[in-house]
Amino acid sequence: MSKVIDMEEKRNDFPVKFWVKFGIFFIILIGLLVLLLTNVFIVKEGEYKVVRQFGEVKRVIKEPGLKMKIPFIQTVTTLPKYQMTLDVQEAEINTKDKKRMLIDNYAVWKITDPIALIQNARTMESAEARMEEFIYSVVRTELGRLNYDEIIDDEKSSRGSLNDQVTEQVNELLKKDNYGIEVVDVRIKRTDLPNENEQSVFTRMISERESTAQDYLSKGEAEKQRIIAETDREVREMISKAEADAEIIRAEGEGEAAKIYNEAFSKDPEFYQLFRTLESYKKTINDKTVIILPSDSPYARLLQGYLE
């Protein structure tokens, strides 16, 4: 016998209302969870969170952590808290000596008051534009008080103090208009000349270098002549001293020779007499001398070969 199942009875036993209520509760719970998660935001290190309500700034959160906003009517925007770099557009200025030059600057800046920034500058781009205008104005004024050589020559340059002066003056202008930003440092990245002025400056630089080179050559030639004169003087002194020493040695030698001669000749006076006679002949007789001697004189006999 087959078993018949009454589906109507089974349907009445199933708790439909319970599961419907449970489903609605689950959907509401998921919705609340999603709503909660979409209105929770995280504040990180190095950033400001600006909470707006219908466009109006309600609060600025500076400390990191997990925060909440009111759903649907509040929005959150982020502003950087760390230092940023602004590459200032290259600009042309005139120096005190009427030279035209191109200046390329950069600035390091940060946001100090997000509310003042939003109220007075509206956006970061507008704040940077105003800061760039102030930097150009101050740099043009300060460099206009310096000569061209004082700007480009590291030895004469006062750019170190100039950077501090520009930074201080730009901050005063920003503070006056209450833009809520502060310039940490302004630096001159590059100085250059307009293209039409480069050739004349290069020509002048070449002329100056040639003049400097000629000055070095002149000093070198003068030093050379001084060294030569000093060396010649020292050589003359050395030669004079050597000649004096030689004269002394020669005199001592001649004295010693005379002493030896005297000792030798004193042993045989007749030989000495003959030697002196022969020495006198060396000085008095030459190839043009004519001597007339008697044929029986001892000297004539000696010349004729009679030795006895």
TORFILUM-575519 format. One record per residue (C-alpha): residue number from 0; x, y, z. Coordinates in Angstrom, 3 decimals. Example, Ala and Ser with C-alpha at 12.3 -4.5 7.8 and 13.67 -1.06 7.14 Angstrom:
% residues 2
[r 0,[12.300,-4.500,7.800]]
[r 1,[13.670,-1.060,7.140]]
This chain:
% residues 308
[r 0,[0.000,0.000,0.000]]
[r 1,[1.567,3.322,-1.098]]
[r 2,[2.057,6.175,1.364]]
[r 3,[0.352,9.477,0.442]]
[r 4,[1.987,12.741,1.655]]
[r 5,[-0.277,15.684,2.249]]
[r 6,[1.764,18.711,0.976]]
[r 7,[-0.711,21.186,2.442]]
[r 8,[-0.118,19.755,5.850]]
[r 9,[3.659,19.946,5.386]]
[r 10,[3.350,23.510,4.225]]
[r 11,[1.467,24.451,7.344]]
[r 12,[4.181,22.891,9.485]]
[r 13,[7.041,25.047,7.875]]
[r 14,[7.721,28.333,9.852]]
[r 15,[7.433,30.742,6.917]]
[r 16,[6.937,33.880,8.984]]
[r 17,[10.011,33.188,11.055]]
[r 18,[12.301,32.868,8.099]]
[r 19,[10.835,35.945,6.419]]
[r 20,[11.466,37.996,9.538]]
[r 21,[14.946,36.525,9.805]]
[r 22,[15.712,37.452,6.178]]
[r 23,[14.500,41.022,6.655]]
[r 24,[16.583,41.362,9.821]]
[r 25,[19.642,39.936,8.054]]
[r 26,[19.243,42.367,5.137]]
[r 27,[18.828,45.293,7.530]]
[r 28,[21.898,44.140,9.466]]
[r 29,[23.966,43.920,6.280]]
[r 30,[22.737,47.361,5.260]]
[r 31,[23.687,48.843,8.617]]
[r 32,[27.088,47.194,8.435]]
[r 33,[27.706,48.526,4.949]]
[r 34,[26.499,51.965,6.022]]
[r 35,[28.821,51.842,9.018]]
[r 36,[31.827,50.752,6.991]]
[r 37,[31.269,53.389,4.321]]
[r 38,[31.199,56.126,6.940]]
[r 39,[34.275,55.026,8.874]]
[r 40,[37.575,56.489,7.683]]
[r 41,[41.181,56.170,8.733]]
[r 42,[43.441,59.137,9.480]]
[r 43,[47.049,58.283,8.625]]
[r 44,[50.307,59.823,9.739]]
[r 45,[51.283,62.736,7.530]]
[r 46,[47.782,63.843,6.530]]
[r 47,[44.858,66.000,7.591]]
[r 48,[41.259,64.817,7.212]]
[r 49,[38.779,67.634,6.528]]
[r 50,[35.142,66.790,7.365]]
[r 51,[32.614,68.907,5.455]]
[r 52,[28.898,69.157,5.893]]
[r 53,[27.046,70.560,2.891]]
[r 54,[30.376,72.080,1.746]]
[r 55,[31.099,73.769,5.062]]
[r 56,[34.144,72.652,7.048]]
[r 57,[32.937,71.148,10.333]]
[r 58,[36.192,69.837,11.722]]
[r 59,[39.801,69.017,10.836]]
[r 60,[41.283,65.836,12.227]]
[r 61,[45.050,65.934,12.736]]
[r 62,[45.670,62.888,14.924]]
[r 63,[45.907,59.449,13.284]]
[r 64,[43.284,56.825,14.062]]
[r 65,[39.854,55.443,13.125]]
[r 66,[37.147,58.121,12.802]]
[r 67,[33.442,58.380,11.918]]
[r 68,[31.340,60.786,9.867]]
[r 69,[27.616,61.310,9.599]]
[r 70,[26.235,59.325,6.676]]
[r 71,[25.018,61.079,3.541]]
[r 72,[25.437,64.648,4.798]]
[r 73,[29.170,64.693,5.562]]
[r 74,[32.124,64.166,3.233]]
[r 75,[35.841,63.738,3.949]]
[r 76,[38.776,65.151,1.976]]
[r 77,[42.503,64.720,2.568]]
[r 78,[45.270,67.317,2.752]]
[r 79,[48.977,66.447,3.120]]
[r 80,[50.636,67.140,6.438]]
[r 81,[54.204,66.487,5.261]]
[r 82,[56.552,68.934,3.533]]
[r 83,[56.118,69.370,-0.216]]
[r 84,[58.277,70.801,-3.001]]
[r 85,[57.126,73.461,-5.426]]
[r 86,[59.164,73.913,-8.604]]
[r 87,[58.786,77.638,-9.283]]
[r 88,[58.469,78.559,-12.926]]
[r 89,[61.624,79.999,-14.488]]
[r 90,[61.486,83.814,-14.678]]
[r 91,[63.597,86.654,-16.071]]
[r 92,[64.871,89.466,-13.828]]
[r 93,[67.140,92.518,-14.111]]
[r 94,[70.150,92.888,-11.823]]
[r 95,[71.415,96.093,-10.248]]
[r 96,[73.956,96.562,-13.070]]
[r 97,[71.153,96.194,-15.657]]
[r 98,[71.963,92.625,-16.666]]
[r 99,[69.124,90.322,-17.637]]
[r 100,[69.200,86.798,-16.281]]
[r 101,[66.959,83.776,-15.826]]
[r 102,[66.289,82.475,-12.314]]
[r 103,[65.012,78.984,-11.559]]
[r 104,[63.830,78.483,-7.953]]
[r 105,[62.219,75.794,-5.880]]
[r 106,[60.454,76.028,-2.532]]
[r 107,[59.822,73.565,0.283]]
[r 108,[56.474,74.246,1.979]]
[r 109,[53.802,72.729,4.193]]
[r 110,[50.208,73.271,5.328]]
[r 111,[49.938,74.674,8.844]]
[r 112,[46.224,75.575,8.981]]
[r 113,[43.930,73.529,6.694]]
[r 114,[40.845,75.641,7.552]]
[r 115,[42.600,78.904,6.595]]
[r 116,[43.832,77.243,3.393]]
[r 117,[40.297,76.176,2.426]]
[r 118,[38.689,79.483,3.366]]
[r 119,[41.204,81.794,1.684]]
[r 120,[42.914,79.773,-1.031]]
[r 121,[40.166,77.200,-1.656]]
[r 122,[42.520,74.615,-3.138]]
[r 123,[46.175,73.592,-2.899]]
[r 124,[46.677,74.613,-6.527]]
[r 125,[45.498,78.148,-5.753]]
[r 126,[47.744,78.286,-2.666]]
[r 127,[50.749,77.200,-4.732]]
[r 128,[49.942,79.801,-7.390]]
[r 129,[49.840,82.580,-4.795]]
[r 130,[53.034,81.315,-3.176]]
[r 131,[54.762,81.251,-6.570]]
[r 132,[53.721,84.860,-7.212]]
[r 133,[55.111,85.950,-3.851]]
[r 134,[58.406,84.098,-4.419]]
[r 135,[58.891,85.663,-7.859]]
[r 136,[58.122,89.146,-6.527]]
[r 137,[60.517,88.873,-3.572]]
[r 138,[63.315,87.231,-5.588]]
[r 139,[63.046,89.878,-8.303]]
[r 140,[63.257,92.653,-5.698]]
[r 141,[66.179,91.138,-3.762]]
[r 142,[68.265,90.164,-6.811]]
[r 143,[67.583,93.591,-8.300]]
[r 144,[69.723,94.978,-5.466]]
[r 145,[72.739,92.850,-6.437]]
[r 146,[75.168,93.027,-9.329]]
[r 147,[75.369,90.160,-11.772]]
[r 148,[78.820,89.048,-10.544]]
[r 149,[77.600,88.932,-6.944]]
[r 150,[74.859,86.505,-7.936]]
[r 151,[76.844,84.042,-10.068]]
[r 152,[80.246,84.229,-8.309]]
[r 153,[80.357,81.821,-5.350]]
[r 154,[83.121,83.829,-3.650]]
[r 155,[81.235,87.124,-3.861]]
[r 156,[77.748,85.691,-3.645]]
[r 157,[75.416,86.436,-0.754]]
[r 158,[72.861,83.870,-1.917]]
[r 159,[73.034,82.040,1.415]]
[r 160,[71.575,84.988,3.320]]
[r 161,[69.429,85.852,0.294]]
[r 162,[67.604,82.517,0.524]]
[r 163,[66.808,83.189,4.177]]
[r 164,[65.595,86.704,3.403]]
[r 165,[63.337,85.485,0.587]]
[r 166,[61.911,82.721,2.792]]
[r 167,[61.164,85.169,5.608]]
[r 168,[59.522,87.762,3.358]]
[r 169,[57.386,85.196,1.509]]
[r 170,[56.145,83.827,4.834]]
[r 171,[55.214,87.340,5.945]]
[r 172,[53.109,87.804,2.798]]
[r 173,[51.442,84.403,3.216]]
[r 174,[50.726,85.111,6.875]]
[r 175,[49.301,88.526,6.037]]
[r 176,[46.716,86.970,3.699]]
[r 177,[46.243,84.017,6.076]]
[r 178,[46.654,81.242,3.503]]
[r 179,[47.388,78.640,6.169]]
[r 180,[50.693,77.558,4.582]]
[r 181,[54.337,78.115,5.484]]
[r 182,[57.445,78.148,3.301]]
[r 183,[60.242,76.154,4.931]]
[r 184,[62.946,77.121,2.448]]
[r 185,[63.410,78.871,-0.897]]
[r 186,[66.470,78.019,-2.977]]
[r 187,[67.919,79.208,-6.274]]
[r 188,[68.282,76.058,-8.332]]
[r 189,[69.890,77.593,-11.415]]
[r 190,[70.920,80.969,-12.803]]
[r 191,[71.306,81.454,-16.532]]
[r 192,[71.429,84.108,-19.210]]
[r 193,[68.931,84.792,-21.966]]
[r 194,[70.127,83.334,-25.263]]
[r 195,[70.764,86.770,-26.800]]
[r 196,[73.172,87.690,-23.957]]
[r 197,[75.182,84.488,-23.780]]
[r 198,[77.636,85.271,-26.598]]
[r 199,[78.591,88.698,-25.246]]
[r 200,[79.155,87.225,-21.784]]
[r 201,[81.227,84.370,-23.217]]
[r 202,[83.348,86.881,-25.142]]
[r 203,[83.905,88.925,-21.992]]
[r 204,[84.784,85.815,-20.016]]
[r 205,[87.319,84.762,-22.677]]
[r 206,[88.878,88.242,-22.590]]
[r 207,[89.106,88.125,-18.799]]
[r 208,[90.677,84.651,-18.872]]
[r 209,[93.218,85.759,-21.490]]
[r 210,[94.096,88.784,-19.369]]
[r 211,[94.497,86.545,-16.334]]
[r 212,[96.665,84.131,-18.329]]
[r 213,[98.869,87.016,-19.541]]
[r 214,[99.221,88.215,-15.958]]
[r 215,[100.335,84.728,-14.903]]
[r 216,[102.834,84.616,-17.805]]
[r 217,[104.268,88.020,-16.826]]
[r 218,[104.629,86.959,-13.215]]
[r 219,[106.235,83.699,-14.348]]
[r 220,[108.725,85.537,-16.590]]
[r 221,[109.623,87.912,-13.761]]
[r 222,[110.119,84.986,-11.402]]
[r 223,[112.262,83.269,-14.035]]
[r 224,[114.523,86.344,-14.397]]
[r 225,[114.782,86.629,-10.613]]
[r 226,[115.832,82.988,-10.306]]
[r 227,[118.373,83.367,-13.156]]
[r 228,[119.876,86.498,-11.562]]
[r 229,[120.020,84.819,-8.163]]
[r 230,[121.666,81.748,-9.696]]
[r 231,[124.229,83.859,-11.607]]
[r 232,[125.087,85.732,-8.416]]
[r 233,[125.563,82.497,-6.515]]
[r 234,[127.715,81.095,-9.357]]
[r 235,[129.920,84.217,-9.381]]
[r 236,[130.311,83.997,-5.626]]
[r 237,[131.251,80.313,-5.884]]
[r 238,[133.762,81.018,-8.710]]
[r 239,[135.283,83.942,-6.809]]
[r 240,[135.652,81.837,-3.702]]
[r 241,[137.137,78.958,-5.728]]
[r 242,[139.625,81.299,-7.431]]
[r 243,[140.635,82.776,-4.078]]
[r 244,[141.105,79.280,-2.667]]
[r 245,[143.105,78.337,-5.782]]
[r 246,[145.369,81.387,-5.387]]
[r 247,[146.018,80.456,-1.783]]
[r 248,[146.780,76.857,-2.739]]
[r 249,[148.951,78.023,-5.659]]
[r 250,[150.901,80.407,-3.415]]
[r 251,[151.382,77.682,-0.854]]
[r 252,[152.541,75.333,-3.619]]
[r 253,[154.975,77.862,-5.056]]
[r 254,[156.333,78.535,-1.589]]
[r 255,[156.778,74.819,-1.019]]
[r 256,[158.433,74.476,-4.459]]
[r 257,[160.799,77.381,-3.736]]
[r 258,[161.703,75.759,-0.452]]
[r 259,[162.432,72.470,-2.223]]
[r 260,[164.461,74.308,-4.905]]
[r 261,[166.505,76.126,-2.275]]
[r 262,[167.216,72.945,-0.430]]
[r 263,[168.196,71.172,-3.649]]
[r 264,[170.285,73.996,-5.092]]
[r 265,[172.098,74.631,-1.837]]
[r 266,[173.622,71.174,-2.149]]
[r 267,[175.310,72.079,-5.551]]
[r 268,[175.743,75.854,-6.124]]
[r 269,[177.492,75.373,-9.482]]
[r 270,[174.557,73.347,-10.818]]
[r 271,[172.192,75.975,-9.549]]
[r 272,[174.195,78.643,-11.349]]
[r 273,[174.050,76.640,-14.559]]
[r 274,[170.333,76.023,-14.158]]
[r 275,[169.627,79.721,-13.623]]
[r 276,[171.692,80.541,-16.707]]
[r 277,[169.781,78.056,-18.844]]
[r 278,[166.477,79.391,-17.501]]
[r 279,[167.534,82.920,-18.454]]
[r 280,[168.278,81.694,-21.968]]
[r 281,[164.669,80.454,-22.311]]
[r 282,[163.429,83.983,-21.791]]
[r 283,[166.065,85.885,-23.741]]
[r 284,[166.764,83.629,-26.719]]
[r 285,[164.251,82.859,-29.466]]
[r 286,[164.319,82.018,-33.188]]
[r 287,[165.293,85.603,-34.072]]
[r 288,[168.088,85.988,-31.540]]
[r 289,[171.648,86.333,-32.868]]
[r 290,[174.454,85.489,-30.421]]
[r 291,[178.092,86.256,-31.139]]
[r 292,[180.453,84.218,-29.008]]
[r 293,[184.202,83.763,-29.112]]
[r 294,[185.134,80.404,-30.485]]
[r 295,[187.031,79.550,-27.368]]
[r 296,[184.226,80.434,-24.923]]
[r 297,[182.949,77.565,-22.815]]
[r 298,[179.358,78.035,-24.085]]
[r 299,[180.496,77.984,-27.754]]
[r 300,[182.509,74.860,-27.113]]
[r 301,[179.484,73.327,-25.421]]
[r 302,[177.292,74.172,-28.414]]
[r 303,[179.919,72.669,-30.733]]
[r 304,[179.866,69.430,-28.809]]
[r 305,[183.064,69.694,-26.838]]
[r 306,[182.115,68.390,-23.482]]
[r 307,[185.626,68.225,-21.938]]
